[in-house]
Amino acid sequence: MATRRLRAFKRWMDSKGIEYSDALQFTDNEEGIAVRAICDLKEGDVVASIPKQACLTVKTSGARHVIKETELAGPIALCVAVMYERSLGPLSPWAGYLQLLPEADCLPLLWSADDVDSLLGGTELHEIDVYHGFGMVPLADLFNHKTGAEDVHFTSVSCHLDSDNDVDIENDDASYSSTVDEPFTQSSPFRNSDEGNSSVDSCNLEKSSNSEENPMFLEMIIVKDVKSGAEVFNTYGSLGNAALLHRYGFTEANNPFDIVNIDLELVVKWSLSLFSSRYSRARLSLWRRLGYSGCVSQNSEYFEISYDGEPQVELLVLLYIILLPDETYHKLDLAVPTAGDFAKSLNMILSKKRTIKSGTDSERKDLLLTKRVRDSLLSLANIRESFYGSDSLEDDIDLLKRCCRIRERKLYHSLMLRVSERTILKQLRVYASRSSKSTKRSYPLRKKFKWT
């Protein structure tokens, strides 16, 4: 059933030339707006067409001159553009669209310091800072997000593009980076699903708005069959729960893109608890000379633990080197400058026919998983687990099941993030506890939790 605000939005879409299929039904209830199929949808069906001039961006906003003069850019510039248009009320060209937006959202950026400390302590959220997307696409953001299981994709269409060159672009946060006097660039949140960061051929809003015959627009296309009555999902990108909560104010159960980071600083502190400072620095130096490094973000170096509890191979190599017997370490240390091939050097210390740089990731990791390395992984997992405080994972799960997602949004989504991350650490302990004879077996699948 269409509510008053949905009817107003539909009238606004008609006025802007936004077309959508009669097969789509918009619903509005206490959980928000959703899009459902009222008949079977087939792969390849076009369900919406959105002129890019209808998108609210920095360059299409009435505040564009002020934003340009103040040299604002990126998400801050978009925030100013949206605030300006909302301040105009019914006079804004996007009034019919903006009235759908909530007055406030569950973004941790807006939480009090006490809430952040009490609800998000120990989580990865404090490491998140990158936000992609410089515009808002009406209609597109009515579709709810589903990680890795979306039903629709975008295609950018223009008279300047041959049909063979139409670019399938993934909606990485239901937003659109537009420019009036510049072509689409690699910074556009719509990424070519086949070619990574390819840019769209010299097409822009200025050209499209001046072309009466062939305006540039976005099409929403069904990418897999959807049964009648089922909700139709979009995707905001392949994001873990920390990024989803930071950017959009929600989380997902069993998100396959969740990760937990173990900082290099934490590994160094663990090493210093067992060995001297000189010893630890020397082992770390050798690791770097062999060409290894962790992930780097905001001047922080760290190692990722995947959704299933597998650590980066770089972390295993570092632990292996830290725990080498002195004699073996010195042989490797002398071999590195002369060998010029760290694969050969590591092959020497592993005393295996396979080298650390050959074979699959699983094979390389198996060679490194000595008992001492597995014990060190357990220690690091326990140290990282301590960041969440005294409550156990089971305590968090129990509280999450009793929490109301609608009335207690902050608590619900912060608990979902904590449970997701702590479950990964639990999987890391399972991974580290496997006997050497079972390293080639797959470890247990994560339990699928269902939340009410």
N, C-alpha and C positions, 0 to 999 in steps of 0.2 A: 504494500500500500504506500502510495507516494505522499509524503508529508508536505506541508506548506513550503518548507525551504527547498525540498527537492523539486516541487513544481516551479518555483522561482528560478532554480538553477536550469531546468529544462528550457524555460522561456529564454533565459540568457544564452544558452548554447545555440538555440535557433537563431538568435539575433547575431551571433558571431560566426555562423556558418559551420558550426560543429555538428557533424552527422554521426548518428549511432544506430546500430541495428535494433529492430523491434524485438529481436531475440533476447535482448538484455533487459533485466528487471532490476531497478534500484530499490533497495530496502533500507529503512531507517529505523533503528530501535536504540535501546539504551546502550548497546555495545558499539554503536556507530553505524556508518553507512557501509553497505556491501553490494556487490553486483552478482546476480545469479542468472543462469540460463533458463529461459522458459521453454526452450526446445533444444533438441540435440544440436551441438555445434561441431563442425568438422574442421580438421586441420586445413589451414589455408583460407578459411572464411575471414573476410574483412568485417570487423564488428564496429569500427569507429574511424572517423576521418577528422583530424583536428588541424585547422589552418595554424601555421606557426605564429602568425600575427596575433592569434588569440591567446598565446602564452604570455604569462606575466613574467617579464624579465627586467633586468636593469635597464636595457636599452629601449624597451617599450613602455616603461613606466613614465608617468608625468614628472617624476623626480630625477630623471636621467641627467639633466644639466647640473643640478646641485651635486649629485653623486660624482659626476665627472670632475667638477671643480674641486671637490674635497679629496679626490683621488682614492676613493673607496673602491674595493674590488672584492670579488668572490662572494662568499656567503654573507659577509657583513653588508656588502652593497645590496644584495638581494633582500636582506632583512629591512634595510632602510626603504627600499622600493615598496615592499609589502606594507610596511607601517604607514608610508605616505598614502598609498591607495586606500588603506582601511580608514585613515583619518578623513578621507573625502566622503565616506558613507555612500549614499545612493548616487552621488555625483561621479564616482569612480567608474571607468569603463569596465571594471572587473567586479562591480558590486554584487551582481548575481552569483558570481563564483565565490567571492570572499565571505559571503554570509554563511557558507557551509563550513568554514574553518572554525575550529574551537577557539574560545577566548584565550585558553591556556592549554598547554600540553604537559605530559609527564616527562619533560626533559631534565636530566640531572643538572644541566647548566643552571636551571632556575631553582634548584632545591636549596634549602638552607645548609649552612656548613655542618650543622648538627646532623641533619638527615644524611648528608653525604658520608660523614664519618661513621654513623651508626648503621647505615644500610648497605654501603658499598665498600666498607673496609676490607682490604685484601684482594678485591677484584681487579680485573684488567682494565676497568673503565677509566682509571686515571691515566692510562697510557694512550688513550684514543684522542686524536686531535685533528685527523685529516677528514674533511667533509667535502664531498664532491657534489657539484650541481649548482648552477647559477640561475635557475628559473623554475617556474611552476607550470605544469601542464594540466589545464582544466580537463575533467573527466578521468584522465589517467590515474590521478591520485584517489579516485573513489574505489578503485580495485584494491582489495587487501593484499598484503604481501605474503608470499609463501616461498621460503628459501629452496631453490633448486627444483621447484615443482610448479612453476608458473604455467598459465594457460595462454597468455598473450605476449607478443613481442611488438615492438615498434618497427616500422619501415618508413624511411624518409623518402619522399617522392617529389620530383620537380621536373619541369620541362627540360631542364639542362642536363638531366640524367637519362641515359638510355635505360631500357628495361633491364638489360643485362648488368647494369652498374648500380641498380637500386641497392641500398645498403641496409641490411637487417641490423637494427641497433637495439641493445638491451637497455631497459629502463633502470638505471642505477640510481634510484630514489625518486622516481616519478617527477623528474625535473629536466629542464632543457636549457642549455647554455646558448643564448642567442646573441648575435651581433648585427648591427645595421650596416657597418662599413667594413667588416672583416668576414672571411669565410669561416665555416666550421673548422675547428682545429682539434688536435688530439686531446685538448682539455675538456671537450664535450663529454657529458656524462653518458651519452649514447654511444656505446662502443660497438664496433663491427664484431658480430659474434663469430665470424669466420676468420677475420684478419687482425684480431687484437686491437691495436690503437690506430687503425687506419682512419684518415680523415675523409669527410665527404667532399667531393669535387666542388670547389668555388661556388657554393650556393649560400645565399644569405637572405635575411629578412628584407633587406632593401630591394633586392631583385624580385623577390616573391611579391612584395607589396606593390611593386610597380608593374607587375605583369598581370593584367586583367584576365588574360586567357588561361594561364596556367599557374595559379598561385601554388606556392610551396606549402606542403602540409605533411602531417604525420598520419600514418595509418596504423591501427591496432589490429593485428592479425592473430587468429587462433593458431597455436603451434602444436596442439594435440586435441583430440576429441574430448568434448565436454558433454556429459549427460544432462538431459533436461532436469532442472531443479537443483543442480549442483552450483556451488559458488564458483565464480570465475576469478582466478588469482593473477595478479601481476607479480613482479619481483623488483625489489629495490637494489638488487645486487647480491653477490655471494658474500654475505656478511655474517660474522659471528654475533652473539647476543650483546657483547659489549658495545660493538659498533651500532647495532640496531637500537639499543637503549639510548646511547649517546645522541644519535641523529634523529630518531623518530619517536622515542619514548615507549617502545614496547620490546618484548622478547619472544622467543619461540621455544617450545619444548623440543628436545632432541634435535637441536640445530647442528647439522654436520659440519658447519664452518666454525664452530667454537674452537678456541685454542686457549692454552694457558702459557704464559711466558715465564721462563726462569732466567733472571738477569745474570749476566756475566759477573756482576759484582757479588751476587749471592754465591756463585760457584767459587769465586776467589776467597770469600770469607770462609766458606766451608773448607777450602784447602788450607787456609791459614790456621784453622782450628786443629789441623793434623800435622802440618809441616811448617817449617820456618818461612819467613818472608822471602828470603833469598831463594830458597827451594821453589816456592810457588811462582815467583817472578820468572825464574829460569824455565820452568815447564810451560808457562804461558807464552813466553817468548819463542820457544821452539815450535809450539802450536802455530803461532802466527808466521814464523819463517817457513813452515810447511805449506803456507798459503790458505790457512783457514781463518774464518771469522764468523761471528754470529750475525743475526739480523740487527740493523741499526735504525733507530727512530728517535728523533728529538734528543740526540746526543747520548742515547742509551743503547747499549748492546745487550742482546738477549737471545735466548734459544726458545723456539716454539715447541710445545707439546701438542700433538694433534688431538682431534676429537676422540680417537681410539686409544690415546695414551702413548703413542710412539714419539720418542724424542728425536730432534734433528740429529743427523749423523755427526754434525760438527761438535755437538755436545759430547757424544760418545767418544770421539777422537780426543777431545780435550781431557776427559776423565781418564782415558786410557794412558795418555802421555803423563798426566800427573801421577798416576799410580805405577808407572814403569819402575822396575828395579834400577838402581843407580848405574850398574854396569851396562844394561841395555840402553838406558837413556844416553849415556856418554857415547856409546857407539853410534847411535842415531844422530846425536848432536854433531859428531865429527863427520858423519856421512853426508849431511845435508848440503854443506857448501861445495863438496866435491862431486857428489852424485848429480846434482842439478835436476833431480827427478824425485819428487817427494813420494810418488807412488812406489818407486823402487826402494826408497828408504823405509817406508812403512811395511813393505813386503818383507824386508829383512827382519824387522822386529816381530812381525806376526808369524814368521817362520811357516808361511803357507804358500802354496803355489798360486793362489789367487791374490791379487793386490787390492788395496783399499780403493783404488779408483776403477776397478773393473767389476763386472757383474752387476747384479741388481742392488738396490738400496738394502733390501732384506739380507742379502748375502754379506754385504759390507758390515752391516750392523751385527750380524751373528759372530763375525770374527772378533769384534770389539767387546762383546758381552762376556767378559770374564766375571768370575764371582765378585772380585773387588769392585769392578765397574757397576755391576748390578746392585751391590750393597751401597755404593755411593749414590746411585739413582734413588734408592729408598730413602737415604738421608736427605737428599735435596727435596724429594717429594714431601717429606715430613716437615722440613723447614718451611717450604712454601705453604703447606697446609696450615701452619701456625698463624699465618697472616690473617686468617678468617676469625680468629678469636676462639673462645672456649667451647662454643656450641658445636656439636658434631654435625656431620653431613646428614645423619638420620634425623636430628633435631630440625634442620632446615627443611628437609623433605616433608616432615610432619606438619610444620608450620605452613609451608606452601600449600599443602592439600586443604588446609583449613582457612586459607586466605581467600578473600573475594577479589577477583580480578577487576571488577568494576568499581567497587567502593574503596578498595585499598590498593590503588594502582602502584604507588611507590613501593610499598612493601612487597606486593606480588612480583613485580618485575625485578626488583633487587634480589629477592629470594631466588627467582628463576635463574638469574645470572650466577649467584653463588652456588646453587645446586649444579648448574652446568659445569662450572669450572672445577668444583670439588669432585665431581664425578670423573672428570678427566684425570685429576691427580690420583684418584682411586685406580683408574685404569693404568696409570703410569706405575703404580706399585705392583699391579698384577703383571705388567710387562717386565718389571725388574725382578720379580720373584720367580719367573719361569726358570726351570732347570736348563742347563746347557743342552741337554738332549732334546728339549722341546722347543728350541728357539725357532725352528722352521714351521711350527704349528701356528695357526691363527689363534689369538687369544680370545676369550669370551666376548660375545657381543654385548653391547651395553643394554641394560634393561630399559625398555620403552616405558616412560612414565606418562600417565594421562592425568591432566589437571582439570578440575571442574571450574 
